[in-house]
Amino acid sequence: NGMAIFNVIETSSSPITIVSYSQASSMTGIILQSAKKRIMMPDCHFLMHHGSLGLEGTHQAVVAAVDRDKRAVKRMLEIFALRMINGPYFKDRDKSLSYVTNWLDKKIKEKEDWYMDAQEAVDLGLADGILGERGFKDLTAIRK
């Protein structure tokens, strides 16, 4: 269901802004990437992880679920890497999308649950700004 929300926002002809008030964790972090403008509150955190998978059933059903999960992780990494490659951290480093994707995958595996504060998310290109800071003074200014 989260990917359906992502797809609707990403393909919308309206310039959608998402403001994360408390957290952009797991699927909500992915959904945030679909917006034209991605704003975080100063005390908001961002969480990235590979997620979890609980399985039971026949061998074939479990193998099929693992394959599906691998595709979902690949898509998640792609979504984040596409935003990160143009963010402040990677923008001037002349790195390929493949490099950023692999770097990101390695970081998530190292940390398992990778928590970032709002500024870290902005620095990595996972958000465009923090409410109350330069360019994002208040919601009225953001809407303009």
C-alpha positions in Angstrom: 0.0 0.0 0.0 2.9 2.4 0.7 4.2 2.0 -2.8 0.8 2.8 -4.2 0.9 6.1 -2.3 4.4 6.7 -3.5 3.4 6.1 -7.1 0.3 8.3 -6.9 2.3 11.2 -5.5 5.3 10.8 -7.8 3.1 10.8 -10.9 0.8 13.6 -9.8 0.7 16.7 -12.0 0.3 18.8 -8.9 3.4 20.0 -7.1 3.0 18.1 -3.9 4.9 19.1 -0.7 5.2 16.7 2.2 6.1 17.9 5.7 7.3 15.2 8.1 6.4 16.2 11.6 7.6 13.4 13.8 9.4 10.8 11.7 10.1 9.6 8.2 10.6 6.0 9.0 10.7 3.0 6.8 7.9 3.3 4.2 7.1 6.9 5.2 10.7 7.7 4.3 10.1 6.2 0.8 6.8 8.1 0.4 8.6 11.3 1.4 10.9 10.9 -1.7 7.9 11.1 -4.0 7.1 14.7 -3.2 8.3 17.7 -5.2 9.3 19.4 -1.9 10.3 17.4 1.1 10.4 19.3 4.4 11.2 18.0 7.9 10.4 19.5 11.2 13.5 20.3 13.3 12.9 17.4 15.7 11.9 14.9 13.1 14.0 11.9 12.4 14.6 9.8 9.3 15.0 6.0 9.5 16.2 3.7 6.8 16.4 -0.1 7.0 15.9 -3.2 4.8 12.7 -3.9 6.7 11.7 -7.2 8.2 10.2 -10.4 6.7 8.4 -13.1 8.6 7.6 -16.2 6.6 5.7 -19.5 6.9 4.3 -21.8 4.3 5.5 -24.2 1.7 9.1 -24.0 0.5 7.9 -22.6 -2.8 5.8 -19.9 -1.1 8.8 -18.9 1.1 11.2 -18.8 -1.8 8.7 -16.6 -3.8 8.3 -14.2 -0.8 12.1 -13.9 -0.4 12.5 -13.1 -4.1 9.7 -10.5 -3.9 11.4 -9.0 -0.8 14.7 -8.8 -2.7 13.0 -6.8 -5.5 11.4 -4.5 -2.9 14.8 -3.8 -1.3 16.3 -3.1 -4.7 13.5 -0.6 -5.5 13.9 1.1 -2.1 17.6 1.5 -2.7 16.9 2.9 -6.1 14.4 5.4 -4.8 16.7 6.7 -2.1 19.8 6.7 -4.4 18.0 8.7 -7.1 17.4 11.5 -4.6 20.8 11.2 -2.8 22.9 11.5 -6.0 21.8 15.1 -6.4 21.9 15.9 -2.7 24.6 18.0 -1.0 26.7 14.9 0.1 27.1 13.3 -3.4 26.4 16.2 -5.8 30.0 17.3 -6.3 31.6 13.9 -5.8 31.0 12.7 -9.4 29.7 9.3 -8.3 27.5 7.0 -10.4 24.0 5.9 -9.4 25.4 2.4 -9.0 28.0 3.7 -6.6 25.5 5.6 -4.5 23.1 2.6 -4.4 25.9 0.3 -3.2 27.2 2.8 -0.7 23.7 3.1 0.7 23.1 -0.6 0.9 26.4 -1.1 2.8 25.5 1.7 5.2 22.1 0.2 6.0 23.6 -3.3 6.4 26.2 -1.8 8.9 23.6 0.0 11.0 20.6 -2.2 10.4 18.3 0.6 11.6 19.9 3.8 10.4 18.5 6.8 12.2 19.3 10.3 11.1 18.3 13.7 12.4 16.6 16.2 10.0 19.9 17.9 9.1 21.6 14.6 8.2 18.6 13.7 6.0 18.9 17.1 4.2 22.7 16.7 3.8 22.2 13.3 2.2 19.5 14.6 -0.2 16.6 12.7 1.5 14.8 16.0 2.3 15.0 19.5 0.8 14.9 21.5 4.0 14.0 22.0 7.6 11.0 24.1 8.6 12.1 27.4 10.1 15.4 27.4 8.3 16.6 29.3 5.2 14.2 28.8 2.3 11.7 27.1 4.5 10.8 29.8 7.0 7.2 28.7 7.4 4.4 26.9 5.6 3.2 30.0 3.8 6.6 30.6 2.4 6.9 27.0 1.3 3.6 27.1 -0.5 4.8 30.0 -2.6 
